[in-house]
Amino acid sequence: MDKKKYVSFLALIVLILAIVGASTPFIVKEVRLGLDLKGGFEILYQATPLEAGMKVTPESLKETAHSLEDRVNAAGVAEPEITTEGSDRIRVRIAGVVDQGEVRKTLKEPARLTFRNPAGDIVMDGSDFVPNAAKVVFDEYNQPIITIEVKDKAKFAKVTKDLTNQKMSINLDEKQLGAPVVQGEMTEGKASITGYGLDEAKNIRDTINLGALPLQLTEKYTNAVDATLGQKSMNTTLLAGGIAFVLILLFMAFYYRVPGLIACVTLIVFTWLLLIIYVLLNATLTLPGIAAFILGIGMAVDANIITAERIKEEIRTGKTIMSGFRAGSKNSFRTVMDAQLTTIVAAGVLFTLGVGTVKGFALTLIFSIVVSLFTNMFLSRVLLQMLLKSGAVKKPSYFGVKEDEIHAL
């Protein structure tokens, strides 16, 4: 036995397990949990025009969904899940909400942009403005100006003519953005707001663009998920997954001996790498995601089992341990790759056509397969080859092969 190679192998195993063990608690804390695990609520809205005779268009529906997302983020709730459904509905899913009432109040109606005369009467509202047309430009002194474009130039010209030398208040809901004095009739169909710094002008521009949509939202369905229920679901799922994971490790170690022990190490690395990917991509982990996570572990085990069985078959034919390892690894490669690639194709279809948690399940499954190809097609073979070259394992029994099963070449 080559002691240096054997010690190098053991040192590498210890180093891998030490890194995984030391970093996992910090990685787990950074994983972002979904609605079903962290608690929160979801609301289904039906969108209708503010003005009679108008229609809800796909563009206005998408812009309203974007507006809701910004409003939720402004309320201190990160990464809401907001999707459009059908021709006039928007579904909002929010995790980790402490004050549901405040968030629902914020989401209830889109901001309404209005122009008012000195008496406070509305002379123009959100339906009169071109959606997403507010811009920030600069005057000759390089000072920012917010410009707003209207749909009906004639109407705007009449309003400005009637309010010449009077203040016209520009309001977003009940907040006054400005009250410029109208200098005269404006025929170009554009209004301007001055007196703000660049950053504030950009914020007002974005707010106007989102608030100018002529859509009203009505709650059709609300489902609250208590945080304790989410925590209970997560704990139950993790307990089941943990038990399954331990049983898998024990089975691999007992039945496949040395290849099984190395598979245990690579499965731990596989789980660790998958968590890192979740953190780096800032992905949300849901119950279906955990299910795909556990399914990925099962597929990773399957890859190890196929390789170990091929090695055992080659050893039974009378080949040496090293020859059996090389031939078994080569013969198992195509089988494992075919199985993994077909699953990636199926997961890709789910991700493309699915919505919500189905996408999360498919994405986790794809990540699992990619990581599995590295840990179980590359890392496990490198570790096993290092061990075989050290000469520490020379008996077929180390691979689960009995002497009476070996046939002469």
GUGU-490991 format. One record per residue: residue in one letter; y, x negated, z of N, C-alpha, C in turn. Coordinates in steps of 0.02 Angstrom, whole numbers, plus 50000, padded with zeros to 5 digits. Atoms other than C-alpha are relative to their C-alpha. Example, Ala and Ser with C-alpha at 12.3 -4.5 7.8 and 13.67 -1.06 7.14 Angstrom:
! residues 2
a499414995550000497754938550390500604995550000s499415004249997499474931650357500555003950037
This chain:
! residues 409
m499404995850000500005000050000500634995650000d499365003650003501744993849956500465003050053k499624997349943502654995950122500735001149983k499304999250017504384993350048500135006449961k499924993950039504165007249922499885006250042y500154994349956503415018650054500585001350047v499424999249955504855015350174500605002749962s499454997550041506095018350033499925007549988f500144992950011505255035049997500175004050063l499874996549937505315040250181500755000250016a499285000449987507125034450197500385005149957l499674995350044507625044950047499905007250023i500144993349975506775060350118500425001550062v499614999149939507615057950287500745000949984l499304999650019509305055250204500165006949970i499894993550032509135071050099500035005650053l500044994749949508625081850248500594999550049a499435000949954510005074350357500645002849970i499394997550034511365078150229499995007649998v500064992750004510715095850206500115003250068g499944997249934510555099050392500714999650029a499335000949973512275092150435500535004349966s499484996650038513245100950298499895007649994t500154992950010512375117950291500425004750043p499594995349959513285126050441500715000849973f499324999650027514975121850363500025003849934i500044996650065514435127950192499915007550009v500144992949988513775144450259500645003650022k499384996849977515455147950344500485001449943e499544999350056516345146150177499775005249949v500264995250048515235158550084500355006750011r499634993749997516225174350045499525005849994l500474994449998515305190350089500305006149967g499794994050035515385206449991500095005950046l499874993949963515775224150044499405002250042d500594997649965513985228250093499804995650058l500175004649945513885213250210500574999250050k499435001249957515635211650280500325006450025g499684993849983516115229850290500645001049960g499414998450038517585238650210499945007149974f500064993350029517745253650097500124999849925e499884999350071517805259549919500315006849986i499654993850019518895272749836499945000949925l500004998350071518705281549669500635004149987y499384996650017520385286549594499945003349931q499914997050066520755298449451500734999349981a499325001350022522285293649351500255005749956t499684994950041523475306549279500714997849985p499315001950016525175304649192500495003150049l499484997249958526745307249294500385005649964e499634995150040527545317049152499525004449961a500414995350037526805332549073500024998449925g500045001350071526215330448895499814993049981m500195006950014525835311948911499264999250012k500725001349995524095304148905499884993450036v500235006349969523155290849002499664995949946t500295004450051522805276748880499584994550033p500395005549971521525262748905500454994250023e499555005549981522975250348910500355001550066s499654998349938523915259749046499525000150059l500504999949947522305261949145499854993050025k500125007049981521965243249141500594997050037e499415002649967523755239249189500065002950071t499984997149933523645251349335499494996750046a500515003649961522035243049393500264993150021h499715006649984522925226249385500545000850054s499484998749950524365233749484499695001050069l500344998849936523165239849619499744993450029e500265006449976522375222549630500564995950032d499435003749971524075214549659500235003150065r499774996649939524525227649788499514998650058v500495001549947522895224849885500084992850024n499915007049981523155205949882500644999250040a499385000549963524935208349941499925002750071a500134997349933524235218150089499584995350042g500385005049962523255202650141499255000649992v500724999350014521555207750070499844996049938a500145004550056520865194049960499425002649958e500544998850048519795196649805499705007050003p500294993350005519615215649792499625000649935e500384998650062518395222449663500265006649972i499684994150029519355234549552499785000649927t500264999050068518575241749393500215006849975t499854993550032519015255549270499345003249980e500604996250018517735269149237500205005949956g499844994550044517755281149092500704999349971s499335000050032519435286049019500575000950050d499454998549955520395290349177499844998650074r500195001249930519565283249334500014992550016i499975006949975519775267449437499634999750066r500375000849938518565261649571500244993750035v499755005549960519215250549710499514998650057r500455002149946518035240849824500344994350038i499645004949960518815231049967499574998250061a500405002449943517875220450095500464997250054g499645003249946518465214850266500675003050017v499364996749986519835227850291500035002050074v499914998249930520495229850469500335006850005d499634993749998521745244050440499915003649933q500144996550063521025255550307500575004749981g499464995350013522435268050325500594996849966e499435003550030523775255350283499864998249927v500175002050068522855249150129499975006149955r500034993950040522525266850068500695002849986k499314997850010524355271050092500344995749946t499725004550049524825255749990499755001649930l500314998750065523635260749850500135007149974k500004992950017524025279349849500365001549935e499624998650060525355279449714500274993649971p499695005950029525955266549589500755000250011a499285000449990527735260349615500365003549942r499634996350051529005270949521500694997049992l499355003050015530485262649438500485005649978t499514994850017532045273749429500704997049994f499285001450005533865272349374500355006250028r499674994449967535035283149480500764999449994n499274999950001536845288349472500274999350071p499725000849932538055286349618499815005450049a500204994649955537505303149688499274999650021g500705000849983535705297149698499525003949955d500434996350047535075308149556499664995249951i500385004250046533715300549445500215001849928v499814999050070534345298349268499484997349952m500565002750040532865288149203499454997950049d500555002049956531125284949275499494995849961g500505004550028529535274949240499765001949931s500234997950066529055285449089500484998149945d499505001850050530655279949001499984992649981f499995007150012530265261349008499374997749964v500575002950036529125251048896499574996350051p500445003449952527605245649001499974992549987n500095007350003527525227049038500524996549957a499485002950043529165223748946500564996650038a499495003449962530235217149089499914992449993k500025007250010530685198849062500554996650040v499495004149968531645184749145500294995349947v499655004450047532935176249033500564996550038f499475003849967534395164549070500655000949962d499354999450030536255166249040500284993149982e499715006450021537445152648981500084995150057y499955004449942537545145949158499314998450030n500705001349980535635144749169499805004050062q500184995649944535555158949295499515005349975p500514995250023534045170549286500275007149996i499834993050010534275188249220499365003849986i500584995850012532965201949227500195005349950t499854994950051532955212449069499445005149999i500474994450003532115229449055500115003749935e499954996650064531725237848890499815007450007v500134992849997531795256748868499695002449935k500334997250060530825267648746500515003549954d499534996050038532245279148692500704997050006k499355003349998533815269148649500575005150003a499484994950000534825284848618500115002950069k499954997349933534435291748790500354995050047f499705005149958534895275348873500744999149984a499305000650021536505274448772500415005750031k499644994349972537005291848832500094999150075v499955001049928536595287649014500534994950018t499515005349985537615271649012500715002249981k499334997450019539055280448922500275004550054d499784995349947539105293949056500184996350065l499885003649937539075280849195500464993949991t499555005650011540355268849121500494999350057n499565001749943541345260249260499745002850066q500314997649938540145267549389499384995850014k500605003749981538705259749484499385004049981m500654996950015536945263349420499484996350042s500495003149954535655260049555499324999349966i500665001350027534015252249499499514999550059n500444999549941532625257049622499274999449980l500735000050006530775253249640499755003750061d500124995249947530135267849744500685001250034e499364999049966531505268749877500374993550012k499675006449992531935250249872500484998749943q499505001350051533535246149781499974992749978l500025006850027533365231149667500694997549981g499325001950020535175231249613500415006249985a499554994450015536695242249582500584997449958p499465002750041537675234849437500495005449977v499504995550028539275242649373499915000249924v500104999350071539015249549198500664998649964q499395002150034540285241049085500175004449940g499884995750058540065253048941499345002349970e500604997350033538845261348823499564994249975m500485005150021537265250848794499555002949946t500374997250056536495253948624499384996049981e500575004350019535205239848618499365002050035g500614997749966533995248648735499754995350053k500215004749948533975234948867500505000250057a499595000649940534615234449045499874993250032s500085006549969534865218849149500185000350074i499895000549928534815214349334500154992750015t499815006949983535695198749400500084999350075g499875001349929536025190549567499404997750040y500605002349965534275184249609499824992949977g500265006550018533495166849614499415000649953l500524999850050532155162049490499355003050027d500644997549972530635165149603500045007550015e499934993049983531305181749665500065004349937a499944996350063531775186949488499325000949968k500674999450028529985183349430499605005350038n500364995149961529285193649574500225007149983i499744993450018530435208249532499775002049930r500254998750068529955206749348499285002550002d500704998049996528105207749391499935006850032t500034993649966528395222249510500225005749955i499764995050047529385231749379499475001449946n500514999150052528035228849247499425004250025l500564996349972526705235649363500225007050020g499774993549977527775249749429500235004649945a499744995950054528365255749261499475004449967l500544996150032526675263649219500055007350022p499934992849984526775282749210499345003050021l500654997549977525145285649306500035001750074q500064998049930524785294749466499264999950018l500705000749979523185291649566499835005150053t500254995149952522185304849658499324997950024e500645002049972520765300549776499485005449985k500554995350014519135308549716499404998850046y500595001849961517895299349827500164994050043t499905005749955517965287949978499374998850040n500605001849963516535278650060500154993950043a499855005549955516835267950214499354996750021v500575004049977515615253950259500224996350062d499805003249937515755249050441499774992850001a500175007249998515765230350475499354998850038t500625000949962514365232250603499405001849958l500554998250045513285241050473499874994549950g500085005550046513615227150351499684994050033q500295005749963513205213950482499275001250014k500704998449986511595223050527499584999249937s500365000750063511075223850344499904992749983m500055007150015511445205450322499494996650045n500465003249953510505200450480499275001849983t500684997950017508975210750429499764996549937t500185003250064508995203750252499864992550010l500095007249988509215185750312499374998650041l500615001049961507825187850440499385000649956a500574999250046506625194350307499954994049953g500015005850044507145180350189499784993750035g500195005949962506965167250325499254999850014i500724999749987505215173050371499614998549936a500345001350063504705173250188500054992649980f499905007050017505435155850163499544995550040v500435004149957504485148550311499275000849980l500694998950022502855156650255499854996449935i500095003550064503095149450081499914992550012l500055007149985503375132050151499324998250031l500655001249968501815133350261499435000449949f500514999250051500775139450115499974993949954m499985005750045501355125450000499734993750034a500225006049965501055112050132499255000150014f500714999549982499335118550181499554999849938y500454999350057498625122550009500074994349950y499905005250051499395109049898500124993150030r499975006449965499505095150027500634996049982v499435004450014500625080849967500505003249951p499524996650045501385089949815500345005950035g499714994349964501645104849930500544997950049l499495002649954502585094550060500634998049963i499425001950040503715087449927500355006249973a499714993750022503965105049859500425003250055c499624997449944504545110150033500704996850003v499365003649999505905096750027500455002449943t499594997950057506475101849853500225007250006l499794993149989506515120249902500595000450048i499435000349953507675116050047500634997649963v499435002550040508785106049928500245005449952f499844994650046508715120549805500455005250034t499604995049963509375132849936500694997350017w499365003349982510725120549990500464999649940l499595000650060511345117449813500265006849976l499794993350022511395136049775500585002550044l499444998149956512515139049927500644996249981i499425003950021513665124949870500315002949937i499744997050062513825132949698500395006450016y499654993949981514305149449779500694998550028v499365001849969515665140949880500484997349948l499575003150050516335130749734500285005149951l499784994850047516425146049620500365005750034n499684994749961517145156749760499695006849985a500364993950016515815169549718499885004250063t500134995549945515485184749827499255001350007l500714999149986513775186049908499885007150025t500164993249981513085203749917499265000650015l500724999049987511415211249967499584999049937p500385001650061510815211449785500024992549985g499965007250010511425193449776499504996250043i500505003149957510355188749925499305001349974a500664998550030508885197649842499864995349942a500085004650056509165187249685499904992950026f500075006549969509335171949797499274998850020i500705000549977507615175149874499525000049940l500405000050061506895179249703500014993249966g499955006750028507545162449642499574995050036i500445004449961506625153849784499285001149978g500684998650022505035162649730499864997049932m500105003050067505275156749550499974992450005a500035007349990505605139049612499314998050026v500685001449974503965139749710499505000549943d500464999150056503095146049554499984993749955a499975006150040503695130749457499614994350033n500375005249964502995119249593499255001349998i500714998350000501345128649597499694998449932i500265001450067501125127349408499894992549991t500065007350006501445108549414499434997350042a500535002449955500305105849564499315001949974e500654997950026498895115849484499814995949938r500145004250058499035105849322499774993150021i500195006649975498935089649420499295000350028k500674999249972497385095949513499485000549944e500474999450056496555100649348499874993249968e500095006750031496855083249277499604995550045i500385004249953496175074949434499265002049999r500704997650002494605085849425499634997449939t500345002750059494245078749252499804992750008g500205006949988494025061549329500564994949991k499455004750008495745053949297500244997450067t499725002849939496595042849423500585004550024i499464995949972497925050149537500634999549957m499405001050039499355042549437499945003149930s500114997150067498605047649268500005007650004g500014992749991498285065149333500705002750012f499304997949988500095066249394500395000249935r499625000350063500795060849226499795005449951a500254995050047499675072149123500155007150024g499864993449972499885087049240500745001949995s499284998750006501785085349242500205001549929k499844999050071501845084249053499765006849976n500294993750023500705099249026500355006150031s499684994349967501645110149150500725001049978f499294999750017503375106349080500165005949954r499864994750050503295118248931499905006950031t500134993549969502525132449032500575002150046v499464998449954503865131449166500645001549962m499394999050038505275129949040500015006749965d500044993550034504675145048941500145005750049a499904994749950504605155749098500725000350024q499315000249975506315150149159500495002449947l499534998250053507185152248991499985007549985t500054992850012506515169848964500345003950056t499674996649944507135174749137500764999349994i499285000950010508855167349098500265005049947v499804995350052508925178048940500055007150029a499994993449970508485193749040500605000750048a499434999949953509775189349175500665000249962g499404999950040511065186149040500165006949973v499904993150024510805203648969500255004450057l499784996149942510985211049144500744998550015f499315001949985512595201249170500485002849949t499564997750054513315206549002500095007650002l499974992750003512895225049013500105003350068g499954997049934512895227649201500705000150028v499354999649965514325231549320499874998950074g500035000549928514695227849502499454995550026t500535003849968513205222349604499464997649952v500495002250050512095221349450500214993349971k499755006450025513205207449383499884994550052g500115005049947513105198649552499274997950005f500725001650000511205199749551499834995449942a500165004050060511105192949373500304993050005l499685006649996512345178849406499644995550050t500365004049950511425173149563499334997849971l500655001850029509775173549468500084994349949i499885005450048510505162649329500134993450036f499875006049961511185150249455499354997350030s500635002149968509485150049542499554996349950i500435003150051508565145749381500264993149981v499715006550019509775131849333499894994850054v500115004749945509675123849505499264998350007s500725001149995507785126149506499754994949949l500215004850051507615116449344500164992950022f499835006749975508475101749428499554997950058t500365002049940507605102049596499244999849989n500734999550005505855107049541499714997149936m500255003450060505745099249368500194992649999f499785006950000506635083149408499914996750068l500015003249935506855079449593499304999550029s500675000249972505095084249646499564994849966r500405004950037504325073349510500214992850017v499765006749981505435058549555499724998150069l500255001549933504935059749738499254998850000l500735000850002503085061849699499814993449966q500135006450034503125047149579500144994150046m499855005349952503955036249712499444999150050l500545000249951502595040749835499364997149970l500615002550032501195037349712500054992549986k499915007150013501915020349664499964995850063s500065003849937501945015449847499274998950019g500715000849985500055017449851499795003350065a500164996849935500115028150010499505005749993v500474994550011499105042249933499544998249942k500485002150051497535037149840499415004849994k500584995650000496275050649884500175006749967p499904993450031496075066649781500135005550051s499924994849949496025076349944500735001050019y499294999449986497885072749966500335005149952f499744995350049498135084149815499615006650001g500384993849994496945097849873499395000249957v500595000450043495485091849764499434996950039k500585002649965493755089849842499614995249954e500385005050038492625075549790499485003249954d500534996950041491235087049726500295004149942e499694996550056492505095449610500174995549941i499805004850052492845079549511499414998749954h500505001350050491885077349350500124993249968a499925006550033491545060849263500335000849932l499675000050065492625056849113499484999649944
